[in-house]
């Protein structure tokens, strides 16, 4: 019985994780609905190694897209920014260059969405990160400065 319960939890874990991102507009990007999953490089970490950083989950996708893809991803990030409890957004030449969004998670910690785009003529290298945990935005800033 214990094995069955563990198996069920392991099978449902990706669904629970996806549903957290599913509440956000950027969830569609992670789900491969904006850019095909085969065109993205994905990193997913959920382990005790993240405890040092006060995080429980780290998920990122990186891809290269054209102006249309950048516009769609930017639209989704900016839509989520309207619901964020804290945000840092920078535009460059009228386009979203990077954003850090914080969402309070009902006493369980915080959720973060980070976006970065490096643009060249007709091509945009995009990185989108979703993180959860008790870390604060200041914790993440200190972490990034120390690296």
C-alpha positions as CSV (number, residue, x, y, z in Angstrom):
1,X,0.0,0.0,0.0
2,X,2.8,2.4,0.9
3,X,4.5,1.7,-2.5
4,X,1.3,2.5,-4.3
5,X,0.9,5.8,-2.5
6,X,4.5,6.8,-3.2
7,X,4.0,5.9,-6.9
8,X,0.8,8.0,-7.1
9,X,2.6,11.0,-5.5
10,X,5.5,10.7,-7.9
11,X,3.2,10.5,-10.9
12,X,1.2,13.5,-9.7
13,X,4.2,15.7,-8.8
14,X,4.7,17.0,-12.4
15,X,1.0,17.8,-12.6
16,X,1.0,19.8,-9.4
17,X,4.1,21.7,-10.5
18,X,2.5,22.4,-13.9
19,X,-0.7,23.7,-12.3
20,X,1.3,26.3,-10.3
21,X,2.7,27.7,-13.5
22,X,-0.7,27.1,-15.3
23,X,-2.2,29.9,-13.2
24,X,0.3,32.2,-14.9
25,X,0.3,33.4,-18.5
26,X,3.9,32.3,-18.9
27,X,2.7,28.7,-18.1
28,X,1.9,28.3,-21.8
29,X,5.6,28.9,-22.6
30,X,6.8,26.2,-20.2
31,X,4.1,23.9,-21.7
32,X,5.5,24.3,-25.2
33,X,2.4,26.1,-26.5
34,X,4.3,29.2,-27.7
35,X,7.6,27.6,-28.7
36,X,7.7,23.9,-29.5
37,X,9.2,21.9,-26.6
38,X,11.7,20.4,-29.1
39,X,13.1,24.0,-29.8
40,X,13.6,24.7,-26.1
41,X,16.4,23.8,-23.7
42,X,14.8,23.0,-20.3
43,X,16.2,22.7,-16.8
44,X,14.1,21.3,-14.0
45,X,15.5,21.0,-10.4
46,X,13.5,20.0,-7.4
47,X,15.8,18.7,-4.7
48,X,17.5,19.4,-1.4
49,X,20.4,21.1,-3.3
50,X,18.2,24.2,-3.7
51,X,17.7,24.6,0.1
52,X,21.0,26.6,0.2
53,X,19.3,29.2,-2.0
54,X,16.0,29.1,0.0
55,X,14.3,27.5,-3.1
56,X,12.2,24.4,-3.5
57,X,11.8,24.3,-7.3
58,X,13.7,25.8,-10.2
59,X,12.6,25.5,-13.8
60,X,13.9,27.3,-16.8
61,X,13.5,27.2,-20.6
62,X,15.8,28.9,-23.1
63,X,15.1,29.3,-26.8
64,X,15.7,31.6,-29.8
65,X,12.8,33.2,-31.5
66,X,11.8,35.8,-34.0
67,X,10.0,39.1,-33.4
68,X,6.6,37.4,-33.2
69,X,7.7,34.9,-30.6
70,X,9.3,37.6,-28.5
71,X,6.1,39.7,-28.7
72,X,4.0,36.8,-27.5
73,X,6.3,35.9,-24.6
74,X,6.7,39.5,-23.6
75,X,2.9,40.0,-23.7
76,X,2.5,37.0,-21.3
77,X,5.2,38.2,-18.9
78,X,3.7,41.7,-18.8
79,X,0.2,40.3,-18.2
80,X,1.6,38.3,-15.2
81,X,3.4,41.4,-14.0
82,X,-0.1,43.0,-13.4
83,X,-0.8,40.4,-10.8
84,X,2.7,40.3,-9.2
85,X,3.2,41.5,-5.6
86,X,6.6,43.0,-6.6
87,X,8.2,43.5,-10.0
88,X,11.3,44.9,-11.7
89,X,10.9,45.5,-15.4
90,X,13.3,47.0,-17.9
91,X,12.6,47.9,-21.5
92,X,15.2,48.5,-24.1
93,X,14.4,50.1,-27.4
94,X,10.7,49.6,-26.7
95,X,11.0,45.9,-26.0
96,X,11.0,43.9,-22.8
97,X,14.7,43.2,-21.9
98,X,14.2,41.6,-18.5
99,X,11.8,41.2,-15.7
100,X,11.7,39.8,-12.3
101,X,8.2,39.1,-10.9
102,X,7.4,38.0,-7.3
103,X,4.1,36.4,-6.4
104,X,3.2,35.7,-2.8
105,X,2.1,32.1,-2.3
106,X,-0.3,32.2,0.6
107,X,2.2,31.9,3.4
108,X,4.0,29.0,1.8
109,X,6.8,31.2,0.4
110,X,7.1,33.0,-2.9
111,X,6.9,32.3,-6.6
112,X,9.2,34.1,-9.0
113,X,9.2,34.5,-12.8
114,X,12.4,35.9,-14.3
115,X,12.7,36.8,-18.0
116,X,15.7,37.9,-20.0
117,X,16.1,38.6,-23.7
118,X,19.3,39.3,-25.6
119,X,18.3,40.6,-29.1
120,X,20.2,40.6,-32.3
121,X,18.8,41.6,-35.7
122,X,15.7,39.4,-36.3
123,X,16.6,36.9,-33.5
124,X,16.1,36.9,-29.8
125,X,17.7,34.6,-27.2
126,X,15.1,34.3,-24.4
127,X,15.5,32.7,-21.0
128,X,12.4,32.3,-18.8
129,X,12.7,31.0,-15.2
130,X,10.1,29.9,-12.7
131,X,11.1,29.4,-9.0
132,X,9.3,28.7,-5.8
133,X,10.4,28.8,-2.2
134,X,10.8,30.9,0.9
135,X,13.4,33.1,-0.7
136,X,12.7,36.8,-1.1
137,X,13.6,39.0,-4.1
138,X,16.4,40.5,-2.0
139,X,17.8,37.0,-1.4
140,X,17.9,36.3,-5.1
141,X,19.5,39.7,-5.8
142,X,22.3,38.9,-3.3
143,X,22.7,35.4,-4.8
144,X,23.1,36.8,-8.3
145,X,25.5,39.5,-7.2
146,X,27.7,36.9,-5.5
147,X,28.0,34.7,-8.5
